[in-house]
Amino acid sequence: MAALIELEELRFAYAATDRATQPALSDVTLQIETGEYVAIIGANGSGKSTLARHLNALLLPTSGVVRIA
């Protein structure tokens, strides 16, 4: 059975004002199976909200794959 949520080498960088980019996610690989409970914790600025926005398709990855069943 395929995973409910699957991320493969997800990378995302926010554009900065001086033409540089600010990396937010780097090589995130994750599988969440149906029925699993998962908590995502971390300090401010660690990428939790950015990850959630990818899971809701509010952001598109710079590279990598996001699959939601």
C-alpha positions in Angstrom: 0.0 0.0 0.0 1.3 3.5 -0.9 1.9 6.1 1.8 -0.8 8.7 2.5 1.8 11.4 2.4 5.2 11.1 0.8 8.0 13.6 0.4 11.2 12.9 -1.5 14.2 15.2 -1.2 11.9 18.3 -0.8 13.8 21.6 -1.0 12.4 25.1 -0.7 14.0 28.5 -0.6 12.3 31.8 -0.1 13.4 34.6 -2.4 15.3 37.4 -0.6 15.4 41.0 -1.6 19.1 41.1 -2.6 18.6 38.3 -5.3 19.9 35.7 -2.8 17.6 33.0 -1.5 16.9 31.9 2.0 16.7 28.1 2.3 13.8 26.9 4.5 13.7 23.2 3.7 16.6 21.0 2.6 16.3 17.4 1.4 13.3 16.4 3.5 12.2 12.8 2.9 9.2 11.6 4.8 6.4 8.9 4.5 3.3 9.0 6.6 1.1 5.9 6.4 -2.7 5.8 6.8 -3.7 5.7 10.5 -0.3 7.1 11.7 -0.2 10.1 14.1 2.7 12.5 13.5 3.7 15.6 15.4 6.1 18.2 13.9 8.0 20.2 16.5 10.9 22.6 16.4 12.1 26.1 17.2 10.8 29.3 15.6 12.1 29.5 12.1 12.8 25.8 11.7 10.5 25.2 8.7 7.4 23.7 10.4 4.9 26.1 8.7 6.7 26.0 5.4 6.4 22.2 5.5 2.7 22.4 6.3 2.2 24.8 3.4 3.7 22.3 1.0 1.4 19.6 2.3 -1.5 21.9 1.5 -0.1 22.9 -1.9 0.1 26.5 -0.8 3.8 26.5 -1.8 5.5 24.6 -4.5 8.9 23.0 -3.9 12.1 24.4 -5.4 12.9 20.8 -6.1 11.8 17.4 -4.9 8.4 15.7 -4.9 5.3 16.0 -2.7 2.7 13.2 -3.0 -0.6 13.3 -1.2 -3.0 10.3 -1.7 
